[in-house]
Amino acid sequence: MLFVGRVGAPEKSNEILIEAFKIIQDKISNWNVELVGNIDPNFSNYLNKYFKENPNLVDRIILSGRLDKRLLKKSYEDAKIFCLTSQCEACANVFAESLSNGCYLISSDVDGVLDITDFGHYGKILPTNNAYVLAQILLETCNNDNLLKTNCKNSQIYAKSNLKWIDICHRLDNLIKYV
């Protein structure tokens, strides 16, 4: 499971993801969470308390920090699920990055997620601030190998066909010319 962004920034609500993971940890023992990005200093206090209360999760929640492009690409490729628990997003580039690398997208109901998942074809949308709903979705998804295999291939095809900026700009240019 992967998150990429400003780890611990209040609007990202990363605590929802790791609280959901705690709820289902015993049922998905082969899964880990990787958080990639600069860590908000205030989030460190939360993490220290979290790991003190959950020492068994220290090795299962990986704080990778900021990665160069090559390592970031590898993190996307290794992940089967990308999870975004943000309160709001303008246009999350990580959506397109995750789908183009074959991740199943699980996201809070933020702007753009319906379009980017093709109305739920390539991911699941959940209400914001609900670790219990997220835990249930993660559990179902982690235990559905067929969904993850099928999605890996299909989301990459979808992303290549629909999410390349140059193609989007070309389509917009054509629309503007003919309006």
N, C-alpha and C positions, 0 to 999 in steps of 0.2 A: 504494500500500500504506500502511496506516495503523495506528498504535498510539496509544492514548490511555491515559494513566495517569501514574504516578510514574516518569518516564524515568530509567533507570539504577539504580533501587532493586534491590538484590541479588535479591530474590525474583521480580522481573519478568523477569530474564534477557534484557534487550534485546540484549545482545551476540550471542545466538543468532540473532536476526533479522538484524542487520547483517552477521554473518559468513556467514549463508546467502545474503544478497543479494550479497555479494562473490563467492561461488562462481559465481553465475549471471549476474552483471552484464552480461557480453557477449552473453548469449542473450536478454536482455529490455531492450534498450537504450532503450526508450521508457518504462520504469517508474522510479519513485522510491519512496523510503520517507519517510514523514512521521511524526515522533515528536512527539506533542502532550502537554504536561504539564510540570510543574516538573522540572528536571534535578537529579538527585542530585549533589552536589559531587564525590563520589568517582568518578563516572562520567565527569566531564570529563577526567580524566587518561587514562582508557581511550580516549575519543574523540580526544583530541589525538594519541595514539600511532597509533590506527587511521587517522586522516586523513593523518598523516605517511607511513605505509606505503602508503596508498591515496589519493593526491591526486586521482585521477580520480573519486572518489566524493563529494568535498566538496559538489558541487552536486546530488548525487542523493540524499543523506540530509539531509532537511530537519528542523531542530530548531526547532519552532514555539513552544516554551514554552507557557505557560498561555494559553488562548484564551477570549474571552467566548462566551456561548451562540450568538450569531449566527455567529461565525467557526468555532466548533466544529461546528455543524450543516453549514456549507459544507464543512469538511474531510471529514466523514462522507459527504456527498452526492457529493463529487468522487472519493472512494476507491472502488475496485471490490473491494478485498480489505482485511479487517481481520485483523491478525495479533497474537495474544497468545501469548507464550512463557513465561508464568509457571510457577514451580515449584508454586504452589498458589494457589487463589482460594477465597474463601468464597461469594460470590454476585456475580459481576462484572456490574455494570450496563452496562458497555461491550458485553457480548454483545447485549443487547436493543437498545441504541442502534445498534449496527452493523447488525444485521439489519433494523431498522425503517427504516434509510436505504439498504437495498439492497446492503450489502456481503456478499461471500462471506466466511465466518468460517473462519479457520485458527487453531487453538488447540492448545496442549499439553493433555494429558489431565488436566484439572483438574475439580474438582467443578462439576456443572451443565452442562458443555459437551455431554454426550450429549443431555440434555433440550432445551437451547436450540437445538441444531442439528437437532432432530427426528431423532435417531440418524443424523446425517451427511447428511441431505437438504440442509441449507443450509450445509454447511461440511465441513471435514476436520479430523480429530483426529490429533495426532502425539505420540510419546513426548517427555517433557521432555528438555532438554539435548542435542538432536541437530540440529546445524546442517545436516548432510548430508541427513537425511530432510526437514527443512524446505525446503532448497534444491530438492530434487526435487519436492516438493508445490507450491512456489511456481512453479517452472518450468512444470509441467503446467497449473496454474491460470491463470497469466498468458497462456499460449498457447492457452487454450480460450475464445475469444470467445463461443461459443454458451452454454457453462456460465455465464459471467459475465452475459450478457444475460438468460438465463432466470432465473437466481438473483436478479438485481436486482428483478425484478417479483415473483417468487414469495416471496422472503424478506420483502418488505414486507407482502404479503397474510398470510403466516404470522404475522408479528410483530403485525399489527393484530388478528388473530383470537385469538392465544394469549398475548401478552406484555404486554398493558396491565394495569397494577397494579390499576386499579379493577375490571376484569373478573375478575382472579385472586382478589381479595378477595371479590367477590360469589360466585364459585363455591365458595370455601372456606367462606364463611358458610352457603351452602346445604348443603354437605356436613356441617357441624357441626350444623346444625338437624335433619338427618335421621338422624344417627347415634345 
